[in-house]
Amino acid sequence: VPTVNPAIWAPMNPSMRGQEVRYQRVLQLVAATITAFGTMVKGTMINQIQKDMLAILCNAFFEVNCIRKIAIRPTLNQKFAALCKATNIQTPDFLFGTDLVKQIR
């Protein structure tokens, strides 16, 4: 589950941090479900229903990350709000990517 970049986390108010932690807990459950599913079908052919289920879980993971960015956006300086676009690539480590300084420029 990607964490919020330290440069964005530091100035966040406690209420927003609490909300962010709750989103991360939901994502941990989704990630655990995806992992369990992968373990269950490892080495076997999966049917269309299983493919659809996996696609839905992965989409839920992506969508919750998009919601996290939308929720954080109002707490950022206006000139950095573009970082919160859902189209920005997500990395496994940080919600806003690993090279935040480059994105800000």
N, C-alpha and C positions, 0 to 999 in steps of 0.2 A: 504494500500500500504506500503510494508516494506521500511523503510528509511535506508540509509547507516549508518553503525555503526559509532559512534562518533570517534573512534580511526582511522578509515579509512578516514572519512570525513575531519578531521582537517588538514592533510597534502595535501589534494587535491588542485590542482591549480584552479583558478577562472573559467577557460574555462571548465574544467571537471565538476566542480560543476554546471555550467549553463546547460551543456548537461544532467547531472543527474536530474536536476529539470525538464527539458523537458520530460525525460522518465517517471518521476513520474506523470506528468500531463496526459500523455497518459494512464498510468495505472489507474489513478483515473477515467478516462472516461470508461475504460473497466470494472472496479469494479462497477461503477454506473450502467452500462448496465446489468451486472450480477445481481445486486441487484434488478433493475427494473424488469428484467425477472422473478426472484424469486417471487417478489410481484405479478406479473401478473398471475402466474400459481399456486399460493399458494392455497392448498386445492383441486386442480384438478389433474386429471391424465394427464400426458404430453405424446404427441405422439413422434414418432421417429424423426421427423424433429426438434421438440423442444429440444429433448435430444441431437441431433447432434449440434444444435446451441449452447447449453450450453457447450458442450464439446469443441467446437471451441473457444468460448470466454475464457474458463478456460485455454486452451492451449495457447492462445494469451497472457494471463496474465503471464503464466510461461515463455514463450519464450522471452517476453520483459525483464523479470527479468534476464534471461540468457544473453541477449544482454548487459544489464547494467553491469553485472559482467565482461564480455569480454572487455567492454569499459574501465572499471576501472583498469583492470589487468596491463596495461603498466605503470600506475602511482604508483604502489606498489613496495616496495622493493622485489627483485626477490625471496627471501626466503618465502615470503607470497603469491606468485602468485598462489599456489595450492588452496587457498581459493576461487578463481574465477571459479573453475570447476562448470559446470552446474549441475553436479550430486549431489553437496552438497545440503543438505536439506535446504529449505527456511522456515523461520518462519514468522508469520504475523507482527512481530515487526521490525526485522532488516534483511537486505538483506543477511548478512553473518552469520546469526544465533545469538542466544542470548549469547552463551558462546564462544566468539571470542578467549579469552586467551587459553582455552582448545584446540581449533582447531589449534592454532599456534604451540603448543608444539609438 
